[in-house]
Amino acid sequence: MENRWSDKTAQDTIKHYADAGINEDIALRVYTSRLLGNEPRLVLHGGGNTSVKTTAIDISGNNINVLCVKGSGWDLGDIEPAGLPAVRLEPLKKLVTLKSLSDEDMVNVQRCNLLDSSAPNPSVETLLHAFLPHKFVDHTHANAVLALTNQADGEAICRKIFGDRVAYVPYIMPGFDLAKKTEEIFQQYPNCEGMIMLKHGIFSFADDAQLSYQRMIEFVTMAEEHLARAKQKLFPAIKLPAQSANAANIAPIIRGLTATDLGDGKFQRLVLEFRTSPEILNYVNGEEVSRYSQQGTVTPDHSIRTKPKPLVLPTADANNLPAFAENAAAALKQFSNDYHDYFDRQNKRLNNTRTKLDPLPRVILAPGIGLFGLGASSKAAKIAADLAETTVEVITAAESLGPFECISEDETFDMEYWSLEQAKLGKTNEPDFARQVVVVTGGASGIGLATAQAFKAQGAEVAIIDQDAEAADKAAGQLGGIGIGCDVTDRQQLRAAFDTVCQTYGGMDILISNAGAAWQGRIGDVDDETLRKSFELNFFAHQAASQEAVRIMREQKTGGNLLYNTSKQAINPGPDFGPYGLAKAATLFLMRQYALDHGRDGIRSNAVNADRIRSGLLTDDMIASRSKARKLSEHDYLAGNLLGREVTAEDVADCFVALARADKTTGSVMTVDGGNIAASLR
Ligand code: ZN
């Protein structure tokens, strides 16, 4: 592993923070913490922690000793001084004489000794850092060290590699007991340069930042070199179908199976994140995957994000997806039964003090295809997938030495159902469209973009489809979603776009069929080609997108929402707007046909009728010429409605959201035009 220390960057960091009154110790702590945090083979998603012992001035002007240690919610990769809250060191050190200390009391005493009462909670490994005498202490869950220690004889293997340069700490759950045990062992080996935490990770320490970091890199490199001498593990593979299904084929099936039916047509869904690579396929295709993947997590805190075990799916034959769906449902049922049993067994041991979490997997292994991370959001699913990829790397490396073996079931449960984690339950307030995936066609600008933004603001995952791929990417980048370039009148491109949505999020729940363009012509003169072009985009593309969406929704079996941008023209023709209005009128009817034919699938279908919206269809030039022709100011032209107010793309977006919320409304049109009696429905 490369040592990324640079004298120049270290000095620049010191200078940068000196201007803000941050001392050199903390500046260097920030610098090397980031070096560790930006190496995924050392640290992932909030894993690992670091500290520095330094001094600070308290409110009375006294110079006091403090421990600046990683605060919860911060990631080492982008940590700032604010992410290293200062805790009074002397009161922490005194705690070493206690016989025991509950997690809640430990958190409390740490908070009580913060210099800044609004700082985040100091790490649960704070006392371990405090009890060690060195100025700089670095802790990671390095993959290579985990591969060595997650073995029956992990300690013996490590002793051969590291000898007395490090001390060895048996597995104990993080908290006071681990801090106390670590201190005891350190007293026996006061000259050690680091400590191997068996089946958990590694600490390095020193009195200067560079040396502590350098030791971490050196130890991890020694572990990596040892593993490199073993032969890369190639797992004997199971027999796969001649043509395996792909991720886009099976993701909606999985997403549907892992949704929880809340009754009355409502579901609690999960979002998926797909990964594959030769390494992942070697792992998931292995004959023995049900052995090595089911032992438990490679380091204990993964269990909070990934659950102790992944679900292993049956193989998926591309030519027989119904059989796959049936087998996958049975495998999931078995998984959740096993999880209930595990919880009941373990909760009994803890005198029934724990609250059961849902029994659904957060990692799914799909032989022949790859793996999926699952979560309440795309972000959570990505974290689960990252941890799963790390698990694949660690277990594959471990198996090159001997059978992978991790902490026991009791120890795993203690971590997954940690009282500090249980205290957080029920405290998240999810926005209305969290866990739902929205696809917006023509989403890179105007009404489409405003609608994508409105759903995103309500917690939805968003896919923007637009014929301008660059604009789609840009909009999605700003919004936090995916952008897909696609001509919606091309069925193949449309299928590929929906496949990308399934690969990215696992499926979809709401279609905003919005892409459109206005063709004009006096109906008695207009040529066929113009009319047909308009029908391709303003009718057939809506039908094609709806079919793709309905196909996915029916695989998920969790209902869905089709929403169309029709137009005032669909019911109230404007002069010379026949080519546009006729196609839009057909699309309005299409909406009703979907409501009729797919209500039984739980799919709702509704439309928004908007008029005079400043957008791609009604450009600034058009507004200028039309208002001039009517001898009106631009404002009076745009606000020429009963309410006398201009209607914006955001107003139209709000109507789409309102229809998506109205969960017993289908076959309906919502008008948003400020009032136009001639165009009103019924
Ligand atoms: Zn740790």
Boltz pocket constraint, residues with backbone or C-beta under 6 A from the ligand:
constraints:
  - pocket:
      binder: B
      contacts: [[A, 48], [A, 139], [A, 140], [A, 141], [A, 174], [A, 200], [A, 201]]
      max_distance: 6.0
